[in-house]
Amino acid sequence: MTLNILLIDDHPAILSGYLSVLNFNEKNIKLLPTFCHNCEDAYNIITKPENANFFDIIFVDRSLPPFLKMKLKYGEDVAILAREYQPKAKIVILTAHSEAFIIYDILFKAKPNGLIIKGDATGEILLEAFDSILNNKTFYSATVTDRMKELLERENYLDSINRQIIVLLAQGFKNKTISMQLGLSDSAIEKRKCKIKDFFLINKGTDEELIIEARKLGFI
């Protein structure tokens, strides 16, 4: 079997390393590589008419030189673009960032078939990810799994009442109106807002910042 693979990273040596590892796959799949090193090159390759639905696998680094003209700032933006022009492609995002909210943002926005933290990216892990996605499974490296567990442990911060508060704040309502609608005291609403801000890691943030974070993470 032969597969077309697109590898995107601004360090050519890293791409060569990925390809060398993946060529040791247990299924003896031959990989026909295309390399690019920034968002602009990735855009041109992915959207090129003769490349329509050409790639079977795409490995993309999150941190890339941007292509602001087409609003491509990060690897997840490239992944979203690829979903449109390369619908059959399995997409794996690699990142050096291990912060829980960056991981959440990548998973929520791009919905990759695989997400690997570079600190986890041994040859064994790359081959495991490769095998998993070809078997139509999602692959997350160990750090991704750990960080998502951390977020899930904080899910109680956003119970149904707190989610209603977020929605009402986004609609422009103030504490007094929200407290009347939800049957809670003003002080109870304020305490819940503090808990919500803690969840979004903006403990001293304003209501406007809370709304921005909630929108960014897809809660409203």
C-alpha positions in Angstrom: 0.0 0.0 0.0 1.1 3.5 -0.8 -0.1 6.6 1.1 0.4 10.3 0.4 1.6 12.1 3.5 2.0 15.9 4.1 4.5 16.9 6.8 4.4 20.5 8.0 7.0 21.9 10.3 9.4 24.9 10.1 12.4 22.6 11.0 13.3 20.4 8.0 15.4 18.0 10.1 12.4 17.3 12.3 10.3 16.4 9.2 13.0 14.0 8.0 13.1 12.4 11.4 9.3 11.9 11.5 9.4 10.4 8.0 12.2 8.0 8.9 10.3 6.8 11.9 7.0 6.3 10.1 8.7 4.3 7.3 9.2 1.6 9.9 5.5 1.1 10.3 4.5 -2.6 10.8 2.1 -2.6 7.8 5.0 -1.9 5.4 3.1 1.0 4.0 5.1 3.1 1.6 4.8 6.8 2.3 5.1 9.4 -0.5 6.0 12.6 1.3 5.3 16.3 0.6 7.1 18.8 2.9 6.3 22.4 3.8 7.6 24.7 6.4 5.0 27.5 7.1 1.3 28.3 6.9 1.5 30.0 3.5 3.2 27.0 1.9 0.7 24.7 3.6 -2.2 26.8 2.3 -0.9 26.7 -1.3 -0.3 22.9 -1.2 -3.6 22.0 0.5 -5.8 24.2 -1.6 -4.1 23.6 -5.0 -6.8 22.3 -7.3 -4.8 19.4 -8.6 -4.2 18.3 -4.9 -7.9 18.1 -4.1 -8.4 15.3 -1.6 -4.9 14.1 -2.4 -3.4 13.5 1.0 -4.1 10.5 3.2 -2.3 11.7 6.2 -1.2 15.1 7.5 1.3 15.7 10.3 1.3 19.4 11.3 3.2 21.3 14.0 1.1 23.8 15.9 3.8 26.5 15.9 4.4 27.7 12.4 5.2 31.0 10.7 1.7 32.4 10.1 -0.1 33.3 6.9 -2.1 36.2 8.2 -3.6 37.1 4.9 -5.6 33.8 5.1 -6.0 34.0 8.9 -3.7 31.0 9.4 -1.9 31.6 12.7 -1.3 28.1 14.1 -1.2 24.5 13.0 -4.8 24.0 14.1 -5.9 26.6 11.6 -4.1 24.6 8.9 -5.8 21.5 10.2 -9.2 23.2 9.9 -8.4 24.3 6.3 -7.3 20.7 5.5 -10.7 19.4 6.7 -12.3 21.3 3.9 -9.8 20.6 1.0 -8.5 17.2 2.1 -11.5 15.5 3.7 -10.1 11.9 3.6 -6.9 12.9 5.3 -6.1 11.7 8.9 -4.7 14.7 10.7 -2.2 14.6 13.5 -1.1 17.8 15.3 2.1 18.0 17.2 2.9 20.7 19.8 5.5 21.6 22.4 2.7 23.2 24.5 1.3 21.1 27.3 -1.0 23.7 28.9 -4.4 22.2 29.5 -6.3 25.1 27.9 -4.2 25.1 24.8 -4.7 21.4 24.4 -8.5 21.9 24.9 -8.5 24.6 22.3 -6.7 22.5 19.8 -9.1 19.5 20.3 -12.2 21.6 20.3 -11.3 23.7 17.2 -9.5 21.3 15.0 -10.8 17.9 16.1 -7.6 16.1 14.9 -7.4 12.4 14.6 -4.3 12.6 16.8 -2.6 15.1 19.1 0.9 14.5 20.4 2.9 16.6 22.8 6.5 16.8 21.5 7.9 15.8 24.8 6.0 12.5 24.4 7.0 12.0 20.7 9.3 9.0 20.8 9.6 6.8 17.8 7.4 4.3 19.5 4.7 6.9 20.1 4.7 8.2 16.5 4.3 4.7 15.2 1.5 4.0 17.7 -0.3 7.1 16.6 0.2 6.2 12.9 -1.2 2.7 13.5 -4.2 4.1 15.5 -5.3 6.7 13.0 -5.1 4.2 10.1 -7.4 2.0 12.1 -9.9 4.9 12.5 -9.0 5.4 16.1 -8.2 8.7 17.8 -4.7 8.9 19.4 -3.7 11.3 22.2 -0.3 11.1 23.8 0.0 10.6 27.5 0.4 14.3 28.4 -2.8 15.2 26.4 -4.7 12.5 28.3 -3.4 13.8 31.7 -4.3 17.4 30.9 -7.8 16.5 29.8 -8.3 14.7 33.0 -7.3 17.8 34.8 -10.0 19.8 33.0 -12.6 17.1 33.6 -11.8 17.3 37.3 -12.8 21.0 37.1 -16.0 20.3 35.3 -18.0 20.7 38.5 -17.1 24.4 38.2 -19.5 24.6 35.3 -22.7 23.1 36.5 -26.0 23.9 34.8 -26.5 27.1 36.9 -23.0 28.4 36.1 -23.5 27.7 32.4 -26.8 29.7 32.6 -24.9 32.6 34.2 -22.4 32.6 31.4 -25.2 32.7 28.8 -27.0 35.5 30.6 -23.9 37.5 31.0 -23.2 37.1 27.3 -26.7 38.5 26.7 -25.8 41.6 28.6 -27.7 41.0 31.9 -26.3 42.3 35.2 -26.1 40.5 38.5 -29.4 41.8 39.8 -31.4 40.6 36.8 -29.5 37.3 36.7 -30.2 36.7 40.4 -33.9 37.3 39.8 -34.0 34.9 36.8 -32.2 32.1 38.7 -33.7 32.7 42.1 -30.4 33.3 43.8 -29.0 36.2 45.8 -26.6 38.7 44.4 -23.9 37.4 46.6 -24.5 33.8 45.4 -24.2 35.0 41.7 -21.0 36.8 42.5 -19.5 33.7 44.2 -20.5 31.6 41.2 -18.9 34.1 38.8 -15.6 33.9 40.8 -15.8 30.1 40.4 -16.4 30.4 36.7 -13.4 32.8 36.4 -11.3 30.4 38.3 -12.3 27.7 35.8 -11.2 30.0 32.9 -8.0 30.8 34.8 -8.8 34.5 34.9 -9.4 34.9 38.6 -9.2 38.7 38.6 -10.8 39.1 35.2 -13.8 41.2 34.3 -17.2 39.9 33.2 -16.2 40.9 29.6 -13.0 38.8 29.9 -15.1 35.9 31.2 -17.4 36.1 28.2 -14.4 36.3 25.8 -13.0 33.1 27.3 -16.3 31.3 27.3 -16.7 32.2 23.5 -13.1 31.2 22.8 -13.7 27.7 24.3 -17.1 27.2 22.7 -19.3 27.5 25.8 -21.4 30.2 24.1 
